[in-house]
Amino acid sequence: MKQLIVSLLGVFLFCLNTVVVADDVHPAQQRVEQSVNSIFNILKAEREKIQQDRAYQDQIVAKYVTPYLDFEGMSKLAVGKNWRIATPNQQQQLIQEFKTLLLNTYTKSLAEYSDQSIQFKPFRTGDRDDRANVFADILQTNGPSIPMQFRLRLVGSEWLVYDIAIDGISLVTTYRTSFTTEINRSGVEGLIASLAKKNSGGS
């Protein structure tokens, strides 16, 4: 199940069956849709270059993915209660390694795009002004649609994604399970080392 979630995470970055975002849409939903639109247009126009050029993939991710994700918030949630036992230096290392892990996943997804699409649902007002949920369905050519939820928080003046749920399964909760297991086995330093090994191409 974790592999399914990780594989589908990249979908929201480059699959959309419309290229228009209404001006009166909530800014959180507008931000997500604009990110999707930008990469979807690039994929359609330059798929061959994207599949062959890793450096170009990195450029796209840096421009259209990195600014939209709340890596600190995602890291805190993924590490869970163990975040409090990490030193400030360890916390920064966790943020950096988790960020690298996620961005590597998105970069790989660019080259594996296979014409999925995503249909956004009308925005639903929540209980907090500094939190927002954007709902959508992943549309597959063969198979049922898959519900998707983007969870955002207001950081300064920007809406940033801090979690993604696919078919009701949360990204950060999924990672939290494996992170907790690693910390229980080898401590915070062990988790940092494990993430660094994965990011460098190790198993």
Order of alpha helices (4+ residues) and beta strands (2+ residues): alpha-alpha-alpha-alpha-alpha-alpha-beta-beta-beta-beta-beta-alpha
